[in-house]
Amino acid sequence: MKTKLLSLMLVPLALSLSACGDTWGQRAATGAGIGAGTGLAIAALAGWPLIGSTLVGAAVGGGIGAATTPGGIK
């Protein structure tokens, strides 16, 4: 239960930070980095495989970062 609660708190935080950067590429790269770190942290806490969760987190974070603009989501 504690792990799920922590996961529910970390995911929105990571998503809100995924658009850091001025250009499309910077936002995608920072989103991927934040997503990878979040995926790794959640996987480590939950006991899931680390590599897969890290790759999924990077893909989701990069996608969200690429879909954002400095003013919000496209």
C-alpha positions as CSV (number, residue, x, y, z in Angstrom):
1,M,0.0,0.0,0.0
2,K,2.8,2.4,0.9
3,T,4.5,1.7,-2.5
4,K,1.4,2.4,-4.4
5,L,0.8,5.7,-2.6
6,L,4.4,6.8,-3.2
7,S,4.0,5.9,-6.9
8,L,0.8,7.9,-7.1
9,M,2.6,10.9,-5.7
10,L,5.7,10.6,-7.8
11,V,4.1,10.2,-11.2
12,P,2.2,13.6,-11.3
13,L,5.4,15.3,-10.0
14,A,7.4,13.7,-12.8
15,L,4.9,14.6,-15.4
16,S,4.7,18.2,-14.3
17,L,8.5,18.5,-14.6
18,S,8.7,16.8,-17.9
19,A,8.5,20.0,-20.0
20,C,11.6,21.7,-18.7
21,G,13.4,23.4,-21.6
22,D,13.0,26.1,-24.2
23,T,13.1,24.0,-27.4
24,W,11.2,20.9,-28.4
25,G,14.4,18.8,-28.2
26,Q,15.3,20.0,-24.7
27,R,11.8,19.3,-23.4
28,A,11.8,15.8,-24.9
29,A,15.3,15.1,-23.5
30,T,14.6,16.4,-20.0
31,G,11.2,14.6,-20.0
32,A,13.0,11.3,-20.9
33,G,15.5,11.8,-18.2
34,I,12.9,12.6,-15.6
35,G,10.7,9.7,-16.8
36,A,13.6,7.3,-16.6
37,G,14.5,8.3,-13.1
38,T,10.9,8.1,-12.0
39,G,10.5,4.7,-13.6
40,L,13.6,3.4,-11.9
41,A,12.6,4.7,-8.5
42,I,9.1,3.3,-8.7
43,A,10.4,-0.1,-10.0
44,A,13.0,-0.2,-7.2
45,L,10.4,0.5,-4.5
46,A,7.8,-1.9,-6.0
47,G,10.3,-4.7,-6.7
48,W,9.7,-4.7,-10.4
49,P,12.3,-5.3,-13.1
50,L,14.5,-2.1,-13.3
51,I,15.4,-2.0,-17.0
52,G,11.9,-2.3,-18.4
53,S,10.4,0.2,-16.0
54,T,13.2,2.6,-16.8
55,L,12.7,2.3,-20.5
56,V,9.0,2.8,-20.2
57,G,9.5,5.8,-18.0
58,A,11.9,7.3,-20.5
59,A,9.5,6.8,-23.4
60,V,6.5,8.2,-21.5
61,G,8.5,11.2,-20.2
62,G,10.1,11.9,-23.5
63,G,6.7,11.8,-25.2
64,I,5.1,14.1,-22.7
65,G,8.0,16.5,-22.9
66,A,7.8,16.5,-26.7
67,A,4.1,17.1,-26.6
68,T,4.4,20.2,-24.5
69,T,5.1,23.8,-25.3
70,P,6.6,26.5,-23.0
71,G,3.0,27.5,-22.3
72,G,1.5,24.1,-21.8
73,I,0.4,21.0,-23.8
74,K,-0.2,21.3,-27.5
